[in-house]
């Protein structure tokens, strides 16, 4: 998840498209390339500091799943597209049950708004609150300033 956060931070800060082949290796797969960022203790410290920024900037104790959901909803907002609850789970790479629990917490805190699709009442559309959008923007800007020199 931390690698995904760093990738999204770089994408946001640079405004670059992420090539499909840039998806991180599956858990447990060894990287073939030589020493990477994991060999640099500053990179590890930066990733840990990024985790610490969550509480400060987002105003809640956000788990990895919640952060993934928030970032996915932020991206959908930037792209001006609706995002259904199930699609948000898939795009965030979070198990549906975990995503549903995270959604309940995020709705209860006011970070996310939930509405029914007008055409199909079975579908639930999620969107970030204005306040959470501002908080995520500030979080990503600060995270980008911390992470980019090491990437």
Backbone as ProteinMPNN parsed JSONL, in Angstrom:
{"seq_chain_A": "XXXXXXXXXXXXXXXXXXXXXXXXXXXXXXXXXXXXXXXXXXXXXXXXXXXXXXXXXXXXXXXXXXXXXXXXXXXXXXXXXXXXXXXXXXXXXXXXXXXXXXXXXXXXXXXXXXXXXXXXXXXXXXXXXXXXXXXXXXXXXXXXXXXXXXX", "coords_chain_A": {"N_chain_A": [[0.821, -1.181, 0.0], [1.975, 1.226, 0.739], [3.758, 1.634, -1.323], [1.975, 2.058, -3.409], [0.814, 4.424, -2.534], [3.013, 6.158, -2.699], [3.395, 6.059, -5.457], [1.002, 7.223, -6.388], [1.313, 9.739, -5.249], [3.55, 10.729, -6.661], [2.42, 10.738, -9.23], [0.337, 12.611, -8.892], [1.8, 14.919, -8.185], [3.455, 15.378, -10.387], [1.76, 15.312, -12.497], [1.679, 13.313, -14.39], [0.933, 10.623, -16.67], [0.332, 7.303, -15.625], [2.012, 4.556, -16.667], [0.607, 1.415, -17.723], [2.271, -0.802, -17.243], [3.629, -0.12, -14.993], [2.7, -1.056, -12.633], [3.087, -2.202, -9.333], [5.009, -5.152, -8.38], [3.501, -8.274, -7.496], [2.714, -9.165, -4.119], [5.339, -10.704, -2.387], [6.843, -11.306, -4.616], [10.087, -11.077, -5.884], [12.075, -8.276, -6.736], [13.813, -7.791, -9.763], [15.62, -5.836, -10.564], [18.573, -4.066, -9.502], [19.788, -2.565, -6.408], [17.249, -0.714, -4.898], [14.927, 1.858, -3.855], [14.448, 0.771, -1.346], [16.878, 0.291, -0.217], [17.726, 2.624, 0.833], [17.705, 4.332, 3.774], [16.517, 6.82, 4.145], [14.408, 6.888, 2.364], [12.709, 4.965, 3.455], [12.143, 6.228, 5.904], [10.785, 8.452, 4.906], [8.491, 7.234, 3.818], [7.331, 6.271, 6.181], [6.871, 8.71, 7.457], [4.988, 9.755, 5.715], [2.792, 8.183, 6.361], [2.293, 9.178, 8.897], [1.35, 11.682, 8.278], [-1.282, 11.343, 7.608], [-3.156, 11.441, 9.8], [-2.755, 14.06, 10.65], [-3.37, 15.676, 8.35], [-5.729, 14.598, 7.225], [-7.528, 14.456, 9.254], [-8.543, 12.245, 10.515], [-8.191, 8.868, 11.708], [-6.85, 7.12, 9.442], [-6.893, 4.042, 7.904], [-4.882, 1.863, 5.788], [-6.632, 0.858, 3.86], [-8.733, 2.733, 3.982], [-7.354, 5.044, 3.194], [-6.666, 4.305, 0.591], [-9.225, 4.145, -0.537], [-10.048, 6.833, -0.224], [-8.136, 8.145, -1.84], [-8.771, 7.031, -4.304], [-11.378, 7.998, -4.668], [-10.778, 10.695, -4.734], [-9.262, 10.842, -7.086], [-11.269, 10.094, -8.938], [-12.946, 12.296, -8.631], [-11.281, 14.325, -9.618], [-11.246, 13.543, -12.244], [-13.815, 13.986, -12.862], [-15.911, 12.062, -12.735], [-18.512, 9.786, -11.889], [-18.411, 7.497, -9.127], [-19.06, 4.287, -8.283], [-19.792, 2.369, -5.346], [-18.888, -0.358, -5.333], [-17.161, -0.334, -7.554], [-15.311, 1.502, -6.625], [-14.048, 0.036, -4.629], [-12.8, -1.951, -6.166], [-11.109, -0.39, -7.852], [-9.493, 0.752, -5.894], [-8.115, -1.397, -5.027], [-8.978, -2.911, -2.831], [-10.463, -5.253, -0.684], [-13.916, -6.067, -1.075], [-15.592, -6.266, 1.25], [-14.001, -5.021, 3.172], [-13.773, -2.511, 2.013], [-16.44, -1.703, 2.12], [-16.84, -1.512, 4.904], [-14.952, 0.506, 5.458], [-16.101, 2.561, 3.972], [-18.482, 3.004, 5.406], [-17.458, 4.087, 7.791], [-16.165, 6.365, 6.779], [-18.337, 7.766, 5.719], [-19.786, 8.213, 8.065], [-18.078, 9.974, 9.385], [-18.259, 12.154, 7.791], [-16.54, 12.516, 5.713], [-17.021, 11.367, 3.262], [-19.644, 11.35, 0.903], [-22.685, 9.668, 0.247], [-24.848, 8.539, -2.225], [-27.819, 7.372, -3.875], [-27.996, 5.916, -7.105], [-29.803, 7.565, -9.601], [-30.981, 6.29, -11.773], [-30.759, 3.577, -11.219], [-31.587, 2.359, -8.365], [-30.344, 0.48, -6.81], [-27.653, 0.85, -6.932], [-24.894, 2.516, -5.425], [-23.514, 5.661, -5.239], [-20.441, 7.169, -4.559], [-18.818, 10.06, -3.231], [-16.304, 12.474, -2.462], [-16.401, 14.701, 0.342], [-16.415, 18.292, 0.262], [-14.662, 19.385, 2.139], [-12.968, 17.169, 2.706], [-11.863, 16.838, 0.199], [-10.317, 19.179, 0.0], [-8.568, 18.675, 2.135], [-7.258, 16.342, 1.262], [-5.983, 17.33, -1.024], [-4.118, 19.107, 0.15], [-2.703, 17.248, 1.686], [-1.572, 15.585, -0.314], [0.028, 17.441, -1.677], [1.904, 18.114, 0.302], [2.963, 15.564, 0.828], [4.067, 15.01, -1.672], [6.096, 16.907, -1.794], [7.761, 15.887, 0.14], [8.427, 13.307, -0.816], [9.33, 13.332, -3.52], [12.144, 14.143, -3.917], [13.479, 11.792, -3.294], [12.723, 9.888, -5.078]], "CA_chain_A": [[0.0, 0.0, 0.0], [2.831, 2.406, 0.78], [4.284, 1.844, -2.664], [0.88, 2.628, -4.18], [0.698, 5.821, -2.101], [4.128, 6.899, -3.294], [3.142, 6.156, -6.89], [-0.049, 8.216, -6.579], [1.881, 11.046, -4.911], [4.359, 11.161, -7.81], [1.484, 11.014, -10.322], [-0.354, 13.869, -8.597], [2.739, 16.037, -8.178], [4.03, 15.603, -11.717], [0.705, 15.357, -13.501], [2.045, 12.368, -15.449], [0.155, 9.401, -16.821], [1.022, 6.139, -15.086], [1.911, 3.473, -17.648], [0.032, 0.19, -17.148], [3.298, -1.744, -16.801], [4.256, 0.404, -13.786], [2.032, -1.614, -11.464], [4.073, -2.912, -8.514], [4.976, -6.608, -8.396], [2.617, -8.86, -6.488], [3.341, -9.423, -2.832], [6.15, -11.911, -2.348], [7.707, -11.413, -5.786], [11.333, -10.326, -5.729], [12.41, -7.382, -7.846], [15.017, -8.212, -10.471], [16.559, -4.729, -10.672], [19.51, -3.929, -8.389], [19.304, -1.879, -5.218], [16.246, 0.314, -5.148], [14.694, 2.766, -2.74], [14.448, 0.085, -0.061], [18.238, 0.303, 0.311], [17.998, 3.954, 1.36], [16.9, 4.546, 4.972], [15.749, 8.071, 4.014], [13.172, 6.535, 1.663], [11.864, 4.291, 4.44], [11.68, 7.262, 6.837], [9.789, 9.266, 4.206], [7.249, 6.46, 3.76], [6.737, 6.281, 7.522], [6.376, 10.067, 7.689], [3.752, 9.892, 4.937], [1.728, 7.577, 7.162], [2.004, 10.104, 9.982], [0.62, 12.834, 7.758], [-2.708, 11.026, 7.464], [-3.934, 11.972, 10.912], [-2.612, 15.517, 10.661], [-4.028, 16.334, 7.226], [-7.05, 14.068, 6.905], [-8.413, 14.656, 10.385], [-9.068, 10.976, 11.005], [-7.244, 7.758, 11.756], [-7.144, 6.427, 8.189], [-6.166, 2.811, 7.621], [-4.443, 1.778, 4.389], [-7.825, 0.688, 3.016], [-9.427, 4.021, 3.913], [-6.567, 5.961, 2.368], [-6.825, 3.878, -0.802], [-10.564, 4.564, -0.959], [-10.044, 8.297, -0.344], [-7.358, 8.528, -3.022], [-9.538, 6.625, -5.476], [-12.471, 8.961, -4.807], [-10.155, 11.966, -5.127], [-8.952, 10.707, -8.508], [-12.538, 10.136, -9.683], [-13.382, 13.686, -8.597], [-10.452, 15.082, -10.563], [-11.667, 13.123, -13.588], [-15.237, 14.353, -12.965], [-16.712, 10.892, -13.061], [-19.118, 9.161, -10.707], [-17.756, 6.257, -8.733], [-19.933, 3.418, -7.507], [-19.117, 1.784, -4.186], [-18.171, -1.579, -5.712], [-16.063, 0.061, -8.443], [-14.3, 2.151, -5.792], [-13.294, -1.041, -3.984], [-11.955, -2.58, -7.182], [-10.066, 0.559, -8.261], [-8.602, 0.985, -4.766], [-7.467, -2.677, -4.716], [-9.389, -3.227, -1.47], [-11.535, -6.26, -0.649], [-15.23, -5.412, -0.993], [-16.087, -6.146, 2.626], [-13.168, -3.996, 3.813], [-14.168, -1.227, 1.423], [-17.767, -1.345, 2.643], [-16.642, -1.049, 6.288], [-14.268, 1.799, 5.378], [-17.089, 3.523, 3.484], [-19.382, 3.333, 6.524], [-16.728, 4.984, 8.694], [-15.926, 7.639, 6.08], [-19.626, 8.457, 5.644], [-20.122, 8.641, 9.43], [-17.228, 11.119, 9.75], [-18.534, 13.262, 6.886], [-15.491, 12.601, 4.696], [-17.568, 10.852, 2.009], [-21.096, 11.405, 0.74], [-23.204, 8.492, -0.437], [-26.183, 8.75, -2.792], [-28.3, 6.295, -4.746], [-28.063, 6.242, -8.527], [-31.181, 7.898, -9.962], [-31.486, 5.326, -12.754], [-30.769, 2.238, -10.632], [-31.525, 2.603, -6.922], [-29.498, -0.513, -6.142], [-26.272, 1.303, -7.001], [-24.538, 3.596, -4.512], [-22.45, 6.528, -5.742], [-19.649, 7.801, -3.507], [-18.002, 11.225, -3.602], [-15.669, 13.123, -1.322], [-16.927, 15.988, 0.785], [-15.538, 19.406, -0.132], [-13.608, 19.506, 3.135], [-11.994, 16.1, 2.517], [-11.146, 17.138, -1.046], [-9.278, 20.165, 0.35], [-7.577, 18.019, 2.996], [-6.445, 15.446, 0.426], [-5.13, 18.174, -1.867], [-3.016, 19.56, 0.998], [-1.927, 16.05, 2.034], [-0.786, 15.164, -1.478], [1.053, 18.451, -1.947], [2.953, 17.947, 1.311], [3.591, 14.265, 0.597], [4.89, 15.119, -2.883], [7.304, 17.672, -1.444], [8.625, 15.002, 0.927], [8.811, 12.078, -1.499], [9.93, 13.454, -4.842], [13.604, 14.133, -3.992], [14.004, 10.445, -3.098], [12.215, 8.974, -6.1]], "C_chain_A": [[0.874, 1.256, 0.0], [3.426, 2.699, -0.596], [3.229, 2.482, -3.552], [0.692, 4.094, -3.828], [1.793, 6.655, -2.743], [3.92, 7.085, -4.798], [2.076, 7.215, -7.169], [0.443, 9.622, -6.257], [2.697, 11.576, -6.079], [3.456, 11.553, -8.971], [0.81, 12.364, -10.111], [0.603, 15.059, -8.737], [3.249, 16.381, -9.574], [2.978, 15.714, -12.805], [0.97, 14.408, -14.66], [1.064, 11.207, -15.498], [0.994, 8.252, -16.257], [0.89, 5.012, -16.092], [1.41, 2.197, -16.985], [1.084, -0.773, -16.623], [3.982, -1.288, -15.514], [3.593, -0.098, -12.513], [3.05, -2.402, -10.661], [3.901, -4.423, -8.612], [4.068, -7.104, -7.286], [3.408, -9.148, -5.222], [4.117, -10.734, -2.882], [7.052, -12.078, -3.554], [8.94, -10.541, -5.576], [11.568, -9.468, -6.961], [13.726, -7.832, -8.455], [16.066, -7.11, -10.539], [17.39, -4.653, -9.4], [18.925, -3.165, -7.218], [18.349, -0.76, -5.585], [16.063, 1.181, -3.93], [14.741, 2.087, -1.381], [15.826, 0.053, 0.575], [18.579, 1.64, 0.966], [17.12, 4.208, 2.58], [16.091, 5.842, 4.923], [14.408, 7.786, 3.326], [12.192, 5.876, 2.64], [11.308, 5.314, 5.427], [10.605, 8.124, 6.18], [8.456, 8.529, 4.118], [6.558, 6.42, 5.12], [6.171, 7.661, 7.857], [5.08, 10.314, 6.916], [2.572, 9.304, 5.7], [1.318, 8.509, 8.291], [1.21, 11.324, 9.538], [-0.882, 12.584, 7.678], [-3.532, 11.691, 8.552], [-3.922, 13.495, 10.887], [-3.448, 16.185, 9.567], [-5.464, 15.863, 6.999], [-8.034, 14.198, 8.064], [-9.071, 13.393, 10.892], [-7.968, 9.938, 10.978], [-7.526, 6.86, 10.557], [-6.252, 5.191, 8.031], [-5.693, 2.847, 6.162], [-5.639, 1.666, 3.456], [-8.581, 2.006, 2.882], [-8.67, 5.002, 3.033], [-6.696, 5.593, 0.897], [-8.188, 4.295, -1.344], [-10.618, 6.078, -1.163], [-9.299, 8.747, -1.595], [-8.096, 8.164, -4.31], [-10.69, 7.592, -5.726], [-11.941, 10.336, -5.223], [-9.846, 11.952, -6.624], [-10.218, 10.789, -9.35], [-13.08, 11.561, -9.725], [-12.596, 14.553, -9.563], [-10.854, 14.785, -12.004], [-13.133, 13.421, -13.848], [-16.109, 13.185, -13.417], [-17.303, 10.317, -11.783], [-18.384, 7.858, -10.382], [-18.705, 5.475, -7.823], [-19.127, 2.717, -6.423], [-18.313, 0.542, -4.572], [-16.98, -1.254, -6.61], [-14.949, 0.734, -7.648], [-13.429, 1.112, -5.105], [-12.323, -1.679, -4.966], [-10.802, -1.656, -7.566], [-9.054, 0.81, -7.15], [-7.81, -0.267, -4.38], [-7.718, -3.064, -3.259], [-10.505, -4.261, -1.559], [-12.87, -5.56, -0.425], [-15.716, -5.243, 0.431], [-15.3, -5.078, 3.395], [-13.555, -2.619, 3.308], [-15.52, -0.774, 1.948], [-17.661, -0.841, 4.081], [-15.979, 0.324, 6.294], [-15.24, 2.881, 4.932], [-18.02, 3.949, 4.604], [-18.717, 4.319, 7.48], [-16.543, 6.349, 8.051], [-17.217, 8.441, 5.93], [-19.996, 9.01, 7.021], [-19.314, 9.858, 9.862], [-17.47, 12.325, 8.857], [-17.494, 13.434, 5.787], [-16.007, 12.23, 3.31], [-19.088, 10.992, 2.045], [-21.528, 10.217, -0.103], [-24.61, 8.826, -0.936], [-26.547, 7.547, -3.652], [-28.305, 6.792, -6.184], [-29.529, 6.469, -8.896], [-31.794, 6.85, -10.897], [-31.613, 3.916, -12.176], [-30.529, 2.378, -9.135], [-30.68, 1.578, -6.16], [-28.055, -0.051, -6.054], [-26.039, 2.508, -6.094], [-23.345, 4.356, -5.096], [-21.765, 7.19, -4.549], [-18.943, 9.031, -4.063], [-17.449, 11.835, -2.333], [-16.422, 14.378, -0.937], [-15.945, 17.072, 0.317], [-14.375, 19.538, 0.84], [-12.544, 18.425, 2.942], [-11.22, 16.293, 1.219], [-10.023, 18.129, -0.768], [-8.185, 19.528, 1.195], [-6.666, 17.092, 2.185], [-5.504, 16.224, -0.473], [-3.903, 18.645, -1.074], [-2.101, 18.399, 1.383], [-1.019, 15.642, 0.882], [0.31, 16.165, -1.809], [2.217, 18.319, -0.963], [3.698, 16.633, 1.099], [4.507, 14.308, -0.617], [6.181, 15.86, -2.581], [8.274, 16.808, -0.656], [9.216, 13.878, 0.082], [9.597, 12.291, -2.775], [11.458, 13.483, -4.867], [14.21, 12.739, -3.878], [13.624, 9.484, -4.195], [13.029, 9.111, -7.362]], "O_chain_A": [[0.547, 2.238, -0.666], [3.579, 3.856, -0.986], [3.546, 3.353, -4.362], [0.44, 4.919, -4.706], [1.529, 7.736, -3.27], [4.233, 8.141, -5.347], [2.23, 8.018, -8.089], [0.045, 10.587, -6.909], [2.559, 12.74, -6.453], [3.685, 12.571, -9.625], [0.72, 13.169, -11.038], [0.255, 16.077, -9.335], [3.449, 17.553, -9.895], [3.272, 16.162, -13.914], [0.54, 14.662, -15.785], [0.445, 10.856, -14.494], [2.217, 8.239, -16.398], [-0.22, 4.55, -16.355], [1.739, 1.92, -15.832], [0.83, -1.493, -15.658], [4.836, -2.005, -14.992], [3.898, 0.389, -11.425], [3.805, -3.191, -11.23], [2.81, -4.921, -8.888], [3.889, -6.438, -6.266], [4.622, -9.349, -5.262], [3.61, -11.748, -3.361], [7.952, -12.917, -3.525], [8.832, -9.396, -5.137], [11.294, -9.886, -8.086], [14.65, -8.213, -7.735], [17.263, -7.394, -10.568], [16.963, -5.119, -8.344], [17.706, -3.118, -7.048], [18.622, 0.04, -6.479], [16.937, 1.241, -3.066], [15.035, 2.73, -0.373], [15.944, -0.187, 1.776], [19.629, 1.762, 1.596], [15.9, 4.293, 2.442], [15.069, 5.946, 5.601], [13.391, 8.383, 3.678], [11.002, 6.191, 2.649], [10.122, 5.272, 5.753], [9.622, 8.488, 6.826], [7.402, 9.133, 4.322], [5.334, 6.524, 5.198], [5.11, 7.765, 8.472], [4.183, 11.001, 7.404], [1.477, 9.865, 5.684], [0.134, 8.622, 8.61], [0.485, 11.925, 10.331], [-1.666, 13.533, 7.68], [-4.487, 12.415, 8.268], [-4.954, 14.137, 11.079], [-4.156, 17.156, 9.834], [-6.322, 16.66, 6.618], [-9.242, 14.065, 7.87], [-10.058, 13.46, 11.624], [-6.947, 10.106, 10.312], [-8.344, 5.945, 10.642], [-5.025, 5.288, 8.024], [-6.058, 3.745, 5.403], [-5.671, 2.291, 2.396], [-9.022, 2.358, 1.788], [-9.269, 5.708, 2.222], [-6.822, 6.474, 0.046], [-8.293, 4.748, -2.484], [-11.168, 6.554, -2.156], [-9.768, 9.622, -2.323], [-8.047, 8.907, -5.289], [-10.95, 7.965, -6.87], [-12.596, 11.052, -5.98], [-10.128, 12.915, -7.338], [-10.239, 11.479, -10.369], [-13.617, 11.988, -10.747], [-13.159, 15.409, -10.245], [-10.807, 15.659, -12.869], [-13.641, 13.141, -14.933], [-16.919, 13.299, -14.336], [-16.675, 10.354, -10.724], [-17.814, 7.212, -11.262], [-19.094, 5.938, -6.751], [-17.925, 2.501, -6.571], [-17.157, 0.414, -4.167], [-15.906, -1.833, -6.446], [-13.772, 0.557, -7.96], [-12.214, 1.282, -5.007], [-11.161, -1.918, -4.635], [-9.649, -2.085, -7.603], [-7.881, 1.056, -7.429], [-6.939, -0.211, -3.513], [-6.807, -3.485, -2.546], [-11.388, -4.157, -2.41], [-12.951, -4.582, 0.318], [-16.208, -4.173, 0.788], [-15.875, -4.322, 4.178], [-13.653, -1.67, 4.085], [-15.723, 0.415, 2.194], [-18.311, 0.14, 4.444], [-16.39, 1.21, 7.044], [-15.21, 3.995, 5.453], [-18.318, 5.135, 4.741], [-19.348, 5.277, 7.926], [-16.742, 7.376, 8.7], [-17.191, 9.67, 6.006], [-20.465, 10.143, 7.132], [-19.808, 10.688, 10.625], [-16.947, 13.406, 9.126], [-17.558, 14.39, 5.015], [-15.496, 12.717, 2.302], [-19.725, 10.782, 3.077], [-20.837, 9.812, -1.038], [-25.45, 9.324, -0.187], [-25.675, 6.801, -4.098], [-28.588, 7.962, -6.441], [-30.393, 5.664, -8.548], [-32.988, 6.562, -10.814], [-32.479, 3.149, -12.597], [-29.386, 2.501, -8.695], [-30.342, 1.792, -4.996], [-27.31, -0.513, -5.19], [-26.878, 3.405, -6.007], [-22.308, 3.77, -5.406], [-22.425, 7.704, -3.646], [-18.521, 9.048, -5.22], [-18.048, 11.729, -1.263], [-17.014, 15.042, -1.788], [-14.786, 16.785, 0.017], [-13.239, 19.774, 0.429], [-11.35, 18.718, 3.004], [-10.04, 15.948, 1.146], [-8.902, 17.947, -1.244], [-7.003, 19.809, 0.995], [-5.454, 17.062, 2.396], [-4.355, 15.827, -0.665], [-2.78, 18.587, -1.575], [-0.879, 18.544, 1.405], [0.167, 15.383, 1.083], [1.412, 15.768, -2.186], [3.38, 18.405, -1.357], [4.926, 16.593, 1.182], [5.59, 13.722, -0.607], [7.246, 15.476, -3.064], [9.487, 16.979, -0.773], [10.386, 13.533, 0.247], [10.47, 11.481, -3.085], [12.041, 12.889, -5.773], [15.339, 12.522, -4.318], [14.146, 8.37, -4.247], [12.76, 8.424, -8.347]]}, "name": "protein", "num_of_chains": 1, "seq": "XXXXXXXXXXXXXXXXXXXXXXXXXXXXXXXXXXXXXXXXXXXXXXXXXXXXXXXXXXXXXXXXXXXXXXXXXXXXXXXXXXXXXXXXXXXXXXXXXXXXXXXXXXXXXXXXXXXXXXXXXXXXXXXXXXXXXXXXXXXXXXXXXXXXXXX"}
